[in-house]
């Protein structure tokens, strides 16, 4: 493969996108004059290494990283946003503290933002399986170690680590929320569980979702938009069996089947015993750190294309983009030089020899919604807001970028 030719093409594409993006980190969601709703996803890295630490950090208004996360959200001003890697705390204490002590307080000239509605719930990360999932050391049941994390239903040092939080300016129909935390991987037809890796005991109890999959219905006037959110496992940190890559693929496939009509979704069951997928014709937005780039990285069988090529999804004319991604790929080089995808669409700054910066965070509207403006919050080094993203070596907020997509209600 001619890496120089690939990088030249990538740089040419980037220069066009970067020129159009210069100075435009966000536009008002109401700019079109029609009912426009801004959906967003942000892996904010508000996870902590010990249980209870996030509540401690958010209990006062002076945690620098949480301030940066809040300011980033305020700068983009989404109406509905998924926060990935927000440790789940039973009772919702962490969510309330973040809303009150950080989002409701203006930062560096950014206006406070209020979300009257939110949803969070338990996830599989850090929940002991009781089984030796990795087949290395027997079942490890004491939280706080890598060995425990490997045997948890989703990798994590304690229950709730790397959780999820949905924030909304519009009412959430909490009684109609569907969660798929307990759906078993083996119950997906034609799954790609690696042959011979998991014991029969492990295979019998292994859940598909590494965190959870949530269908969160948001009421927008007289309409409902289903916010379909998840955070599939990274397709790395495994061996030649590619267990994480395969799991990532099938976690993404769950949504592809869920929106694919009865023939594809009949096998699904939620945590309350409800069967099947989304009713045909329903409007939805799929969002999350899907840990899958359509061209680059370590995905199994181009996993995210199950959604990007899905007939029920209406993609915008151009994907969300940010000029900072172009600059970062050029300055950091390394694996970025051999990437095929346009760096303007990158959403994560991994700044290492592999996999390089990738487009892994996605906001995908359905048919029945009209895509409008969009973007990746990634300012360039000459922008005053660059202090919120850093250079890949210093990480003042997160190694991911907030991604947003406006939709017009048809």
N, C-alpha and C positions, 0 to 999 in steps of 0.2 A: 504494500500500500504506500502510495506517495504522500507522506505526511506533509511535506511542504505544499503540495497542491491543495490538500484538504484545508490546511491552515490559511492559505491564500484565499480560498473560496469563503471560508468562515469569516476571515477578516473583512472581505468585501461585503458580505451580507451584514456584518456587524457595523460597518461604517455607515451604511444606509440607515439601519435602524437607529444607530446612535445619534446621527444627525437629527433625526425626527424627534428623538426623545430628549435632547439636551434641554435642561431647565424645566422639564415637565415631570415632576415626581407624582403629581396627583391632580385631578380636575374635579370640580364640584359634581356630585352625583346628580344634581338637579339641572345641569347645564342644558339638557335637551328640552326642558319645558314640559316633558311628559312624566308620568309616574315612573320613576327610575329608582331602582334599588341596587345598592352596592354590596355585593357579597365578597368576602375575603377569607383567606386562610393564612395563618402565621404560626410556624413552628418557632415559638418564642424562647425555647430553652429555659423555661421556668421550672425545671426539674432540679431536685436537690439529692444529695447522696445519702441522706438519712431521713427517716420518717419524722414528720413534724417540722423539718427545717424550713420548708416553704412558708408555713404559717408564721413561724418566728420572723422570717425576713419581711413578710408583708404586714406584720403587726405594727410597724412604724412606717412613716412615709419617706424614709431616707435610704432605701436600698437602691443603689445606682442602676443595677441592671433592670430592675422592675420599673424604675423611672424611664429608662430608655425604651422598654417595651411599650409602656403606656404612651410615651410621646410618639412613637412610631404609629401606633393605632390612631392617635389623635390627628396626626398629619394626614393620614389617608382618609379618616372619617368614614369607615364602613358602616352600613346599616345592620349587617349580619356578619359575624366573623367567628371562625373556628380558631381556637388557640390550641395547638398541639404542644405536647411536653409541658403540661401544667399538672403537677402532682395532684391526684385526686385525694380529697380528704372527706370522709363521711360526714354528712351534715352541711357541707358546702362552705365551711369557714374560710378556706383559702380564696374561693371565688368572691365572697363578700368583701374580704379585706382588699383584694386587688381592685374591685370596683370602687370602693369607698376611699382608699388611701392613695390610689394611683390614677385610675382613669378619670375620676371625678375631680382631680386636681390638675390645673394647667401646668405644662412644663415648657420652659424656655420660649414662652410666647405662644405655644400651641393651646388651643382652647380645650377646656375640659370636655369630656364626652361621657354621656350617660346611656347605659343600656338597662332599661327597666326589666328586661327579661333575660334569663339565662338558664341553661341546662347543663348539668354534669352528672356523671354516674360512675359506677365501678368499672374497672378495666381488668384485663387479664395480666397485665404486667406486674411481676412480683408476687403473683398468687401461686403458692406452692401447689404443684400437681400431685405430690405424694408418690411420684414415679421417677425413676432414673431416666429422664428423657434423653439425655445425651449419651447414656450408656457408658459413663466413665467412672463414676465414683459412688454409686448407690444414690438413693433419693436423699437430697440435702434439704432439710426442713427448717434450718435456722436462717432467718433473713440476714442480709448484710454482706454477702460475699458473691464473687463471680460464680462459684459452684452452685450456690442457691439460685442465682439468676438463670443459669443454664437449665435448671430443672423446673423452673416456674413455667406456667402456661404461656406467658410472654416475658421476654428477658427483662428483669428488674430486680433490684436488691431488696425491695419491700413492696407490699401491695399498694397499688395506686401510683407508683412512680411512672413518669412519662404519660400521665393521663391526658384527658381532653376536656375542653370547656367551650361551650357555644354561648355567645353573647348576641343579643338582638334588641333593636329598637322597636321591633314589632312583636306582638304577642306570640308566644309559643304554645301550641296545643299539647301540653305536657301529658295529658291522658292518652293521646294518640301516638306518642313517641314509641317507636319500635327499636329494640336493641337486640343484637345478635352476639352477645358476649360468649354464650355457651354453645353456639353451633359447633358441631364436631367436624373436623376436617374430613374424616373418612366418609361423611354423609353427603359430600359434594360428588355428584356423578362425574366420572372421568377426571377426578382430581389428579394432581401430579405429585403426590406423596412419594418421596424417594423409596424405591424398593430396597428392602434389606437393611435399612438404617435403624428404624424404630422397632423396638420389641413389640410383640403382640399386645402386651399390657399397655405400653405407651400409646400405640396406635389407637387403642380402644377408647382412650379418654382425651386425646389431644384435641384441643379446640383450634379452630381455624384462625380466629382473629387474635393477633398478638396484643392488641389493646381492646378495641371493640368496634363494632359497626353500628352507627345510630342513624335512624331516619327521624329527623326532627322537623315536624310540620310547623311552618311559620305562617301566621295569618297576616296577609297584606291586604288590608281593606276587606273585600268580599272574596278574595282569592287565597289559595293555599299554595305555597311553594315548599316542597320537601327538601330540606337541607340534609344531604346524605354525606356523612362525615366518617372518616376513619384515619388510621395511621399505620399502614402495613409495615411489617418488619423490613429493615434494610436487607437487600439481597446479598449480603456479605457476612463475614464473621462465621463462616462454616467451612466445609471441606469439599472434596470432589463430589460428594453426594448432592451438594447444592440445596440443602434443606431449606435455608432461608430464602434463596432465590425462588424456589418452587412455592414456598408458602406465600411470599410476596405476590407471586403471580396469581395464586388462587384467592388471596385476600382482595385483590383488584377485581378478579373475576366475579366475586360475590356481587359487587355492584353492577357489573355488566349483565349478569343474570337477573338481578333484582329489577332492572329497568327493561328487561328484554321480553316481557310478556309471559303468559302462563306456561307456555311450552318450556321456557328456559328456567322459570323461577319456582315451579310447583314443588320442588324438593326442599325449599328453604323453610325453616321454622325459627321463630323469634323466641326470646326468653320467656314470653308468656304463653307460648304454645301456638301462636298465630302462624298460619301457613301461607306460603306463596310470597310474591313480590309486590311491586308497586302496580296499582291499577293503571291499565293503558290510558294514555291521554293525560295523566297527572303531570304537573310541572315540577321540576326538581333542579337543584344545583348540587353537583358532586364536588366536594372540597376536601383537601387535606394534604399533608405531606405523604405522598404515595410512594416515596422512595423509589421512583422509577422514571427514568429519562427515556424518551421515545427512540433515541439514537445511540446514546453513549452510556457508559457505566456497565454495571454487572447484572442487569435484569435478565430474568429467564424468559426467553422467547418474546422479547419486546413487550413486556407485560402491560404497560400502560396503553398500548395501542388497542387493547380490548375496549377501552373507553374512547380514545381519540377517534377511532374508526367506527364507533357504534352508531347505528342509524337513529337512535332516539336522542342523540346529543346534537346540539346545534353550536358548532364552534364559531368563535368570532373570526372575522376576516384575517386578522393577525393575532397570534398569541400575546398574552401580557408580556411586556418587555421593559427593560431598564438599562439605561446607558452605563450604569456602574458595572454591570456584568461584562460589557464589552471591554471596558478599561481593565477590569480585574483579570480577564483571560489573557489580554495582551501583556500585562505587566508580570503576571505569575508564570506564564508559559507552562512548562512541564507537560502533563497529560493534556492540558487544554489545547496544545498545538495539534494534537491528532484527532480532536473531536470533530464529528460531522455536524452536529447541531449548531445553530446560530447562538453565540454567547449572549446576545441581547435577551434571549429567552431564559437564560440560566436563573435559578432561584436559590442556589446554595453556593456558598463560598468555602470549599473544602481545602483549597490552597495546598495541595500535596501532589506528589508524583502520580498517585492514582487514588481515586478516579478523576481528580480535577473537579472543576465547577460543573454543576449539572442542573437540568430542569426537572425537579422532582416534586415541586409543590404546584398543585393544579386547582383551578376553579372552572368547572365545566357545566354550562347551562344546558337545559333540555330544549327540545322543540316546544313551541308554545311560548318561549321567552325570546326576546330579541336582544342579542348581545350588543352592548354599546362600548363606551370607553373602557380601557383596562390598563393595567401596569404592574410592574414589579418595583417595589420601593427599594431602589438601589442607586443612591446618588453617587456622582463621581467625586473625585478627590478635591475638585475646586468648588464643590457645593458646601455651604455651611452645615448641611445636615449629614455630611459624610461622617461626622463624629458618631452617628448612630449605627453605622455599619462596619467601620474599620477596614483593614486591609487584608484580612484573611489570617494574619499572624496575631494581631490584637483583635479580640472579639468583644466589643463593648456591650452587645445585645444578644445576638444569636448568629450561628453560622448559616442560618436560613434568612430569606427575605420575605416580607409580607407581599402577597400576591392578591390583586383585586380585579373584579370584573363587574361592571355595571350591566344590569339587564333592564330592558323596558318591558313592562307588563303589556302583553299583546291584548 
